[in-house]
Amino acid sequence: MEYLQEEYLGNQLTREEYKLSILKDLFQHDGNGWWKIPKTSEAEPNPQSEHPFGDFVKRTKSFLVWMTSGKGHAGPGYYWAIAAILGIITLIEVWWFDQEGLRYILVPAMLGFSLVKFILVVAFFMHLRFDNKLFSYIFVACMVVGVFIFSLFLLLSAFHGFGN
């Protein structure tokens, strides 16, 4: 659509003339083919955003830059957005716990939700997202070791009656 707008705006059309020309292109045949197909990025030899997520990654990055006001640290709006996401996840957890048909995957789902909430809290409210990457690597390494040790003790207690 950008290319189409550039083509019309290059001819110095006003916004109203531009809208009328689009309607004219849709409903009138000028003998040069039925449709004026705009140039797209796929016609380029190396198109941008040619992957399964399309333009989603670029838009997400620009949204994050907008939320942080382009600074190295987030503003209040960013923290409110994270708090809203955490609240929505909590509501889903409460709803899920009450559903009889979903009881068979309750524990894995709650562990997954807890992991997502944990990552959001650590990354944003503990400011790890905006710190040096080394701190993130150290935290993740310690977390992996902790989860591994916890899982081992959980397996030991399940199969060997640890604690009985």
N, C-alpha and C positions, 0 to 999 in steps of 0.2 A: 504494500500500500504506500510505503514511503516513495518508491520510484514513481508511482502513479501521481502522487501529490507533487513531487518535484517536477514531473513533466508538465502538469497544468500550472503550477506556481511559477515555473520558468517562463510561461507565456504571460505572466502578470495578470492572471484572472483574479477577480475578487472571490470571496468565499461563496457568495450567492451564485456567481457565474460558474464556479467550480461544481457546486451541487447540481445546477441545471445541466452542466455538461456531462456529469455522471448519469443523470436520468436520460439524457439524450443518447448517450452511448448504450444504455440498457435497452431502450425502446425504439431506436431508429437504426436502420441499416444504411450505411453509406457506400455499399458496394465493395468495400475493401475487407471483406470477411465479416462474419456476424458479430464477433466480439473483439474488443480491444483488450487483449490480455496484458496485464502489467508485467513489467520485468520483475523477476523474483530473484532472491539470493541463490536459489538453486541453479540458476543459469550461469553463475560465476564458476570459474574453474575450481576454486577452493572455497565452497560456501561456508559461511560462519554458522555455528551452532548445528552442524550436521552430526547429530548423535541422538540417541533415544530420548533424551530429555529436551531436545530442541533449545529454545531460548530460555528455559526455566532457570538454568544455573545463572545465566547473566542477569536475569531479572531479580533473582533472589539476592545476588551480590549487590545489585544497585539498591534493592530494598533495605538491606542491612546497612549500607553506607548512608542511605537516607535516614534510617532510624537512629544511627549514631551521629548524625549531623556531619558526617565526613571526618570526625575527629577520631583520635585513638581510643576514646572511651565512650561508653553509652550514656545517653541522657535519660531523664525520667520516663519519657514515652517508651523507650526500649524496655525498661524494667517493668512498666505496666503491661506491655505486650507479653513478656515472659511470665509475669504473674497470671495473666489471663490464660495462657497456655497451660500453666501448672494447675490452675483452677478447673479448666476443662478436663484435663487428664484425671483429676481427683473426682470430678462428677462421673466420668466414665467408670472409674474404679468402683464407686459406690453403687452405680446402676448395675454393673456387671456382677457384683457380689450378691445382688438380690435376684438374679435370673437363675431359675432352676435348670433350664436347658443348657446353660453354659458352665455348669459346675465342674464338668470333667476337665476343662482347661483353665480352671480358676487360678491355680497356683502359677502355672507358666505365664498367664496373662498378667497377673499381679506383679510377678518378678520383672516382666518386660516393662510394665508401666512404671514400676519403681526405678528401674534402671534409667529410663528416659527422664524421669523427674530428677533423679540424682545427678545425671549429666547436666541438665539445665541449671540446677542450683549451683553445682560446682563451677560450671563454665561462666555463668553470668553473675550470680549473686556473690560468689567468692572471687570474682574478677579474674579468674584463670584465663578466660578467653582473651583478655587484653594484656596479659603479662607475657613475659618471655616464654618462648615455646619450650625451653628446657624444663621449666616448672611443670608444664603439661605432661611432658614425657616422664618425668619423675613421678608425678601423681598417678598416671596411667599404669606405669610399671608396678608401683606399690599396690595399686588397686587390683591388678591381675594376680599378683602373688597372694593378696588377701583373699580374693575369691577362690583361688585354687586351694588354699589351706582350708578355708571354710567348707568347700565341696568335699575335700578328703575326709574331714571330720564328720560331715553329714553322711557320707557313704559308710564310714566306719560304724557310726551309730545305727544305721539302717540294717547293715548286714551282720554285725557282731554284737548287737545288744549293748552298745556302749551307753553307760548310764543307768543300767537296770540293776 
